[in-house]
Amino acid sequence: MAVHHDLRGLLTEDPVVATAGVGPLSDALRDQAVVVGEAQWQPPPDASVDSLLRVMADRRRADANALALQRMTAAGADLVDVRPAHEALGLERGTFLHAGPPLEWERASGPMRGALIGAMLFEGMADTPEEAEAALASGQVVLEPCHHRDAVGPMAGVVSPSMWLYELRDEVHDHTSWSSLNEGLGKVLRYGAYGPEVIDRLHWMNSVLGPLLQQAVRAAAPIDVKAIIAQMLQMGDEGHNRNRAGSLMLLRELLPSLITADGSSADIAEAVRFSGANEHFFLNLGMPACKLSTMAAEGIPGSTVVTTMARNGTDFGIRTAGTGAAWFTGPANTPEGLFLGAYGPDDANPDIGDSAITETAGIGGFAMAAAPAIVKFVGGDVPFALRTTRTMYEITVGEHTAYQVPILEFRGTPTGIDVAAVVRTGILPQINTGMAGRVAGTGQVGAGLVTPPAQCFTQALDALAGSVPGTTSV
């Protein structure tokens, strides 16, 4: 009997075996020197099966998710202004914004407390850290998530009324988003540091950098931030922890109007030096650009697409297109990665920051294949970066039309995290992030990799199941 051509290779070549969800079998094959391709799969939690079936059977879901993806990829992101928070957001004295879902002082982590203390000192609402802490503990300050005002803040994300913000516009959907100016790395407010050098830098940013950037942006606006993101992905950035190319392209756009701004030559020179030396200069524009993308998908009944992923150092929270402003939260995990100097795992605080909006919009950890050098900063290796991006396609509803990955034949980045797909596959979104010191005042201790707690997605799935027409309970 003749051997079929496709089967003949089994007798002459080493086999490659694909497995799914059977760990002992994979291990046994590897012990026999068999090459194994192991799929990341696991059955959904028993408690989620009913909700998963209801959501998967929702006739609205496919069209709703297609609409969410279309809106996300169509959203624009133009830098149009730089303004103080009290002017841009109407932020009142005594109200501070912070990263992540809602939080009270009593539950705040070390870096969040440090950043809030620093904001009190910066605003002149306290003379010492002890006075600031006492005022915060007594409830004299109102705490509110940045996301509740369509803003985003990296790490602790603390915004006080006097701080200057970038203002970005999506003219397609008539939305606006904001983010603070980036302080650089190390001992900075967003990582929970509040020493004299931190406060002095913030005052300089307020009195010199902010006004100069305002002049430069108003002279050059609108600056197409979405186009910069698309290009930086072609140049080795992924838009979360690697922003080198993006920062330089932004500076190229701003430099002609910045050097001719109304200010002393010394102030302009220092502003240019500070911006050019800051490899994360662009991050604080990429984040509101991604926020504009996800805002465009909000309020679509039946959509299971995630519109927010954010962390406050205590909780990780998500929101979805089909559930409005409701937060679904769980304890934030602690990143694993590479540490600065003598710092180690015991020094790291649980995950913190609004910067996971980058992954929510399809870049950052989802675009690691576009930036293999990122593994030198957050850990892992180049195959891991490639595998991560490929895996994220399994839990997203489509590909971005503007953001592409060269090494994957310019395939669009995986975009539109699908709650149902996350629960069904057990694959959690991959985030690469900075790590803040656990103790208030420490600053940055490293950078690494982290995933959200699974319960955020099972909670969201239950709420989505309850919104399916004809459903009275879950």
C-alpha positions in Angstrom: 0.0 0.0 0.0 1.4 3.4 -0.9 2.2 5.9 1.9 0.5 9.2 1.5 3.1 12.0 0.8 2.0 14.0 3.8 2.6 11.1 6.2 5.9 10.0 4.7 7.8 12.6 6.8 6.7 10.9 10.0 9.2 8.1 9.2 12.1 10.3 8.1 11.8 13.5 10.2 11.7 14.2 13.9 8.1 14.7 15.1 6.7 17.9 16.5 3.8 17.4 18.8 1.1 20.0 19.6 -0.5 19.7 23.0 -3.2 21.7 24.9 -3.9 21.8 28.6 -2.1 18.5 29.5 1.1 19.4 31.3 2.3 15.9 32.3 1.9 14.7 28.7 4.0 17.6 27.4 6.7 17.0 30.1 6.8 13.3 29.2 7.3 14.1 25.5 10.1 16.6 26.3 11.8 13.9 28.4 12.0 11.8 25.2 13.6 14.7 23.3 10.4 15.4 21.4 9.7 18.9 20.2 6.5 20.1 21.8 4.3 23.1 20.8 2.2 23.7 24.0 -0.9 25.8 23.6 -1.8 28.0 26.6 -5.3 26.7 27.3 -7.3 25.9 30.3 -11.1 25.4 30.9 -13.0 28.4 32.2 -13.7 28.5 35.9 -16.8 26.5 36.8 -18.5 29.6 38.3 -18.1 31.4 34.9 -19.5 28.8 32.6 -23.1 30.0 32.7 -22.1 33.6 32.2 -19.7 32.7 29.4 -22.5 30.7 27.6 -24.9 33.6 27.9 -22.4 36.2 26.7 -21.2 34.0 23.8 -24.8 33.5 22.7 -25.7 37.2 22.8 -26.6 38.0 19.2 -25.5 41.6 19.7 -21.9 40.7 20.6 -20.3 40.2 17.2 -21.6 43.4 15.7 -21.0 45.3 18.9 -17.4 44.2 19.1 -16.8 45.0 15.4 -18.2 48.5 16.1 -15.9 48.9 19.1 -12.9 47.9 17.1 -13.8 50.2 14.2 -14.2 53.1 16.6 -11.0 52.4 18.4 -8.9 52.2 15.2 -10.6 55.3 13.7 -10.0 57.5 16.7 -7.7 60.4 16.2 -5.2 61.8 18.7 -3.9 65.4 18.1 -1.8 67.3 20.7 -3.5 70.7 20.8 -2.5 72.4 24.0 -0.7 72.4 27.4 -2.7 73.8 30.3 -2.8 73.7 34.1 -5.2 71.1 35.6 -7.4 73.7 37.3 -8.0 75.3 33.9 -8.2 72.2 31.7 -10.2 70.0 34.1 -11.7 72.5 36.5 -9.8 70.7 39.2 -10.6 72.4 42.5 -8.0 73.1 45.3 -8.2 70.2 47.7 -9.0 67.6 45.0 -6.3 65.3 43.7 -6.6 62.8 40.8 -4.8 59.4 41.0 -4.3 56.4 38.8 -6.5 53.3 38.8 -9.9 52.6 40.2 -11.4 54.5 43.2 -9.3 54.4 46.3 -9.3 55.7 49.9 -6.2 56.9 51.8 -6.6 54.0 54.3 -6.0 51.4 51.5 -3.4 53.4 49.6 0.0 51.7 48.9 3.3 53.2 49.8 4.0 54.8 46.4 0.5 56.2 46.2 0.8 57.7 49.6 4.2 59.2 48.8 2.9 60.8 45.6 -0.1 62.3 47.5 2.2 63.6 50.2 4.4 65.2 47.5 1.4 66.8 45.9 0.4 68.4 49.2 3.9 69.8 49.6 4.0 71.0 46.0 0.6 72.8 46.3 1.6 74.4 49.6 -1.1 72.6 51.5 1.4 71.3 54.0 4.9 72.3 55.2 6.2 68.9 56.1 5.5 65.3 55.0 4.0 64.6 58.5 1.5 67.5 58.1 0.6 66.3 54.7 0.0 62.7 55.8 -2.1 63.9 58.7 -4.3 66.0 56.4 -4.7 63.2 53.9 -5.6 60.7 56.7 -8.2 63.1 58.1 -10.0 63.3 54.7 -9.2 66.9 54.0 -8.4 66.0 50.4 -10.8 64.5 47.9 -9.3 61.6 45.9 -10.7 60.9 42.4 -9.5 58.5 39.6 -7.9 60.3 36.6 -10.2 58.1 34.4 -13.3 59.8 35.9 -12.2 63.0 34.2 -11.1 61.3 30.9 -7.4 61.8 32.0 -4.6 59.2 32.6 -1.6 59.3 34.9 1.5 57.1 34.8 2.3 55.1 38.0 0.7 56.8 41.0 -0.8 59.2 38.5 -1.3 62.0 41.0 -2.5 65.3 39.5 -3.0 68.4 41.6 -4.7 71.6 40.4 -1.5 73.5 39.7 0.2 70.8 37.6 0.3 71.3 33.8 -1.3 68.8 31.5 -1.0 67.8 27.8 -4.4 68.1 26.1 -5.2 65.8 23.2 -8.2 65.8 20.9 -10.0 63.1 18.9 -11.9 65.1 16.3 -13.5 62.0 14.8 -15.5 61.3 18.0 -15.3 64.8 19.6 -13.4 63.6 22.7 -10.6 65.2 24.7 -8.1 63.5 27.0 -5.3 64.8 29.3 -2.1 63.6 31.0 0.6 65.2 33.2 4.1 66.1 32.0 6.7 63.4 32.4 9.3 64.0 35.1 11.9 61.5 33.9 13.0 58.4 35.8 14.3 57.6 39.3 13.2 59.6 42.3 10.1 61.3 40.9 6.6 62.0 42.2 4.8 59.4 40.1 6.9 56.6 41.7 6.1 57.9 45.2 9.2 60.0 45.9 8.6 63.4 47.6 12.0 64.7 48.6 13.2 68.3 48.1 14.6 67.5 44.6 11.2 66.1 43.5 9.3 69.2 44.7 11.9 71.5 43.2 11.7 69.8 39.8 7.9 70.0 39.9 8.1 73.8 40.6 10.5 74.2 37.7 8.1 72.2 35.5 5.3 74.5 36.5 7.1 77.8 36.2 9.3 77.1 33.2 8.7 73.9 31.3 4.9 74.1 31.2 4.6 77.7 29.9 7.3 77.0 27.3 5.7 73.8 26.1 2.3 75.7 25.9 3.8 78.2 23.6 5.5 75.5 21.5 2.4 73.4 21.2 0.1 76.2 20.4 2.5 77.3 17.6 2.9 73.8 16.1 -0.6 72.3 16.8 -2.2 70.1 15.9 0.6 67.5 16.3 -0.6 64.1 15.1 0.3 61.8 18.0 -1.4 58.8 16.5 1.0 59.1 13.5 4.0 59.2 15.8 2.8 56.0 17.5 2.4 54.3 14.2 5.9 55.3 13.2 7.6 54.5 16.5 6.4 50.9 16.3 8.4 50.7 13.0 11.4 52.0 14.9 11.7 49.6 17.8 9.4 51.2 20.4 6.3 49.5 21.8 4.8 52.6 23.4 4.8 51.7 27.1 8.3 51.1 28.5 10.2 51.9 25.3 9.6 55.4 23.9 13.0 56.4 22.6 12.0 57.0 19.0 8.6 58.5 19.9 10.3 61.0 22.2 12.7 62.1 19.6 10.0 62.4 16.9 7.9 64.5 19.3 10.9 66.7 20.1 11.5 67.2 16.4 7.9 68.5 16.0 8.3 70.9 19.0 11.8 72.1 18.7 11.4 74.8 16.1 8.7 76.6 18.1 10.3 75.8 21.4 13.6 77.5 20.7 11.7 80.6 19.5 9.4 80.7 22.5 9.2 83.8 24.7 11.7 82.9 27.5 15.3 83.3 28.5 17.9 81.5 26.5 18.9 79.6 29.7 15.3 78.5 30.4 14.8 77.3 26.8 18.1 75.5 26.8 17.2 73.7 30.0 13.7 72.8 28.7 15.3 71.3 25.5 17.9 69.5 27.5 15.4 68.0 30.0 13.0 66.9 27.2 15.7 65.5 25.0 17.3 63.5 27.9 14.0 62.0 29.0 13.4 58.7 27.1 9.8 58.6 28.4 9.0 62.2 27.3 6.5 60.7 24.8 4.8 58.3 27.2 2.6 61.0 28.6 1.2 61.7 25.1 0.9 58.1 24.0 -1.2 57.4 27.1 -4.0 60.0 26.4 -3.8 59.0 22.7 -4.7 55.5 23.8 -7.3 56.8 26.2 -9.0 58.6 23.2 -9.0 55.3 21.3 -10.7 53.3 24.1 -13.1 56.2 24.9 -14.4 55.8 21.4 -15.6 52.3 22.2 -17.5 53.2 25.4 -21.2 52.8 25.7 -21.8 50.0 23.1 -24.5 47.6 24.4 -23.5 44.0 24.1 -19.8 44.7 23.5 -17.3 42.7 25.6 -14.4 44.9 24.7 -12.3 46.2 27.5 -12.1 50.0 27.6 -10.0 50.6 30.7 -7.3 48.7 32.5 -5.8 50.6 35.4 -4.0 50.0 38.8 -3.7 52.1 41.9 -1.0 50.1 43.7 -3.7 48.2 45.7 -6.4 47.2 43.2 -6.4 46.4 39.5 -9.6 47.5 37.7 -11.1 47.2 34.3 -14.2 48.6 32.6 -15.9 47.4 29.4 -17.7 48.9 26.4 -20.9 47.2 27.4 -21.0 48.0 31.2 -20.4 51.7 31.2 -18.6 53.3 34.2 -18.7 50.2 36.4 -15.3 49.0 37.7 -14.4 45.3 38.1 -11.5 45.0 40.5 -9.1 42.5 42.1 -5.9 42.7 44.1 -3.1 44.1 41.9 -0.3 41.6 41.2 3.4 42.4 41.8 5.5 42.7 38.6 8.4 40.3 38.0 11.4 41.6 36.1 14.7 43.5 36.4 15.7 45.7 39.3 17.8 48.8 39.6 21.0 48.7 41.8 20.6 46.7 45.0 16.8 46.6 44.8 15.1 43.2 44.7 11.6 41.6 44.6 10.9 42.4 48.2 11.2 46.1 47.4 8.6 46.2 44.7 5.1 47.4 45.2 2.1 45.7 43.5 1.2 47.0 40.0 0.4 50.7 39.8 -0.6 53.2 37.1 -2.9 54.1 34.3 -0.3 53.3 31.7 -1.9 49.9 31.0 -4.2 52.0 28.8 -1.5 51.4 26.2 -2.1 47.6 26.2 -5.9 48.3 26.3 -5.5 50.1 23.0 -3.2 47.5 21.3 0.3 48.7 22.0 2.7 48.3 25.0 2.9 44.7 26.0 0.7 43.7 23.1 3.3 45.1 20.7 6.4 43.6 22.3 7.2 41.9 19.0 7.8 45.3 17.5 10.4 46.2 20.2 12.5 43.1 21.0 15.0 45.3 22.9 12.4 45.9 25.5 13.3 42.6 27.1 16.6 44.1 28.3 14.5 46.5 30.4 11.6 44.4 31.6 13.0 40.8 31.5 12.3 37.8 29.3 13.9 37.2 25.9 13.3 37.9 22.2 11.2 34.7 21.6 9.1 35.7 24.6 8.4 39.1 23.0 7.4 37.5 19.8 5.3 34.9 21.5 3.5 37.5 23.6 2.2 39.5 20.7 1.1 36.4 18.9 -0.7 35.1 22.0 -2.5 38.4 22.5 -4.3 37.9 19.1 -6.2 35.0 20.8 -7.9 37.4 23.3 -8.6 40.4 21.0 -11.4 41.1 18.5 -9.1 42.3 15.7 -6.1 44.1 14.5 -5.2 47.8 14.5 -5.3 49.4 11.1 -2.6 52.0 11.8 -0.3 50.2 14.4 1.7 47.4 12.7 4.4 45.0 13.7 7.2 44.8 11.1 8.6 41.3 12.1 5.1 39.9 11.8 4.9 40.9 8.1 3.4 44.3 9.2 0.4 42.6 10.8 -1.8 45.1 12.8 -1.3 44.9 16.6 -3.8 42.8 18.5 -6.5 45.3 19.5 -9.7 45.2 21.5 -9.4 42.9 24.5 -12.4 40.6 24.6 -13.5 39.7 28.2 -15.2 36.5 26.9 -12.0 35.4 25.2 -9.9 36.0 28.3 -12.2 33.9 30.4 -12.7 31.2 27.8 -9.0 30.7 27.2 -7.5 31.6 30.5 -5.0 33.9 28.7 -4.5 37.2 30.6 -3.4 40.5 29.0 0.4 40.9 29.1 1.5 44.3 30.6 5.1 45.5 30.7 5.6 48.2 33.4 7.8 50.1 35.7 8.1 49.1 39.3 7.6 51.5 42.2 9.2 51.0 45.6 6.9 49.5 48.2 7.9 52.1 50.8 6.7 55.7 50.3 9.5 58.0 49.1 11.6 55.3 47.5 11.0 56.0 43.8 11.5 53.5 41.0 13.1 50.2 41.8 12.9 48.4 38.4 10.7 47.4 35.5 9.0 44.1 34.7 6.1 42.1 33.5 2.7 41.6 35.0 -0.9 40.4 34.3 -4.2 41.5 35.8 -6.0 39.3 38.3 -8.4 36.9 36.5 -11.3 37.9 38.8 -11.6 41.3 37.1 -12.6 39.5 33.9 -14.9 37.0 35.6 -16.7 39.8 37.4 -17.1 41.8 34.1 -18.3 38.7 32.4 -21.0 38.2 35.0 -22.2 41.8 34.6 -22.2 41.4 30.8 -24.2 38.2 31.1 -26.8 40.0 33.3 -27.2 42.7 30.6 -28.1 40.2 27.8 -31.7 40.8 26.8 -34.1 38.4 28.5 -31.7 37.8 31.4 -33.0 38.5 34.9 -30.1 37.1 36.9 -26.8 35.4 36.6 
